[in-house]
Amino acid sequence: MSAFLMAVVFRGLDGAELDALVEVMLRSGAVLDLSHLPGPVADKHSTGGVGDKVSLALAPLAAEAGLFVPMMAGRGLGHTGGTLDKFESIPGVRTDLSLRHFRALVETEGMAIAGQTEDIAPLDRRLYALRSVTGTVASIPLIVSSILSKKLAEGISSLVLDVKVGRGAFLPTLDQARALAQALVDVGRSRGLKTTAVLTAMDRPLGRTVGNALEVREALDCLRGEGPEDLRTVVLHLTAQMMVAAGQATRISDAEAKLADLLDGGRPLERLQRVVLQQGGDPSVLDRPDRLPRAPVERPVVSPLQGVVVGVDPLRVARTVFALGGGRKTLEDPIAPEVGVSHLASSGDRIAAGDRIAVVHARTPEDAAWAAERLLEAIQIGSQAVPTSLPLILDVR
Amino acid sequence: MSAFLMAVVFRGLDGAELDALVEVMLRSGAVLDLSHLPGPVADKHSTGGVGDKVSLALAPLAAEAGLFVPMMAGRGLGHTGGTLDKFESIPGVRTDLSLRHFRALVETEGMAIAGQTEDIAPLDRRLYALRSVTGTVASIPLIVSSILSKKLAEGISSLVLDVKVGRGAFLPTLDQARALAQALVDVGRSRGLKTTAVLTAMDRPLGRTVGNALEVREALDCLRGEGPEDLRTVVLHLTAQMMVAAGQATRISDAEAKLADLLDGGRPLERLQRVVLQQGGDPSVLDRPDRLPRAPVERPVVSPLQGVVVGVDPLRVARTVFALGGGRKTLEDPIAPEVGVSHLASSGDRIAAGDRIAVVHARTPEDAAWAAERLLEAIQIGSQAVPTSLPLILDVR
């Protein structure tokens, strides 16, 4: 299989080969049947980015809007974080649900966020383990088959894919991202799944925080109608695409407006609170985010220069958080939920010398000092604003 | 390692990478020191062909001419036979010699033919096992590193490589064979090994027999100054190249003439007889080849047509012998030494309808009948001779 994976990296797969691979991966395990649910069954999947806490706000928002969201999410690996790790930084939350518990939660609350159980596409787990040690992660057909075999097993009828573009994405260039998006859409649709791919910017982190508990905090802000604008925009847009794909809305802008009202009304947060309780977590944390795990050392990063932020390198930020203990090299490694970066400056911010451009959350003062140095390299400050960053929503397929 | 091998198939290795691979494979085991021997230490290696019994005649001939030949040979795998399997079809012969026994034989008789011991390039054995199951055999850098790591471990100072060209070779085209020959010569010479590569024709079988015991018989004919002309030509030429490479002769034609005399004098056969005895075999067989294992069924293949033989497909012949039981899929499979094909017609032979164009040696009449049909497909008969076959000796590097 390792040799096969490497051959696919260099030779690709044609349509029939890719379809055969998706089929055998999907059929290697159980396929959920959620057709009894009284509404559209839908999901969103991101190809992975830095600071991407979208799912934690999107799932309860979509459920509030009438969709059923059986979200089987992943763990962080390498420089990208994982929704499961973020969700589990809420004390008590478990994501290793049985299929029965998972189905029951989707039935009663319209959503659940759980790990892929042993039953779901077991071949994908085995292949992914091989890919991560054989340098064969960044292959479009392998990414497509991995994502779609899992998502098709969820029993969904529509899927919105958030395909990240830029330095913080697995496939950084726009051409690669477009090719991945097209392949996902082609294979998904050929299997009867209503599939939409949205290309979103990952040339900088999403939001102002990177790190598990810090990102939960920001997602909770979003669920209160607050938080950074870019996160809110992506959450509303992707959820709107889910509504349209599921036939619950016809125009994206109408759906976005309706969803913004829902978000500001606070009911999605209450829904997530019930789901947290059902998944073993402490629901009070959602009203009191200061009860999330907190790093003992918080150290501001101060700009030595005056100027304008012209770029924040998502890879450097991610690697810094990784080194602080917030990431893992192998699925067995433990992670520190409390570490990370908050208050990240973003492109266009005007800065005076001595201004805070980020806050490091670390386990030791030494870690914090080291990370602060790294962040000064990650945050580019120029004498004047340059419009080099990508539009947040680049394209829809 | 499987993923690495497949990556090498598609991306190749540059000079430094290939040298590093050869080094690590060589140093994975013992390296013989035969510098105490009172003459040049030399070997010949073939990239593998059909009917290639050259080593069995060449080794005693070269030893008779004053070279020391520590020949570590291989087993047949897939469609090509192996010198070890052929040698072992002489009753009693063992090729699993200890390094001590092997060295002693080279010292006293100037030659030995043995399997690569566990001590020699163990990494090569592991990689070869992976290559055979991952479809990564036909890669120039992998072939080069496999051959040279083993040959460098033999403690030789010069090496002649018989690079086969044509449908019966692992790399059939002339371009591939030239590239392989050049890579072997470049890497060998960069390591201080006097390396010569001779490209020889493998668009038809070598000699008139294919199958282990039958090939031994033909090699013994050659050692008696008899046997087919093509085999004698290749044996004399390659041994002459060994003499020149080792500094024992300056002109190939002079060396060939001297070696032809030696061959016709019968002493190389006597030498092989002593070696057979030392390796546990019955030396009387060399004078009485009818004591070699013999198949119970011998069935002539008769031409239905009149005409001229215009080609003998080595792959079809090899696959037929393989199916008769003369080959193996994995190194653990047993092989039948007695089966095969003899009296193979060759290009240019004029045939009348009803003439014998081959003899099948099989374990059952059913096998023989089936093989006879296959050989009719393998031996192409036309109305007139066409000079399409390759020159026997194509090129020397």
Interface residues (C-beta under 8 A of the other chain):
Chain A: M1 S2 A3 F4 L5 M6 A7 V9 F10 R11 L130 T134 G135 T136
Chain B: M1 S2 A3 F4 L5 M6 A7 V9 F10 R11 L130 T134 G135 T136
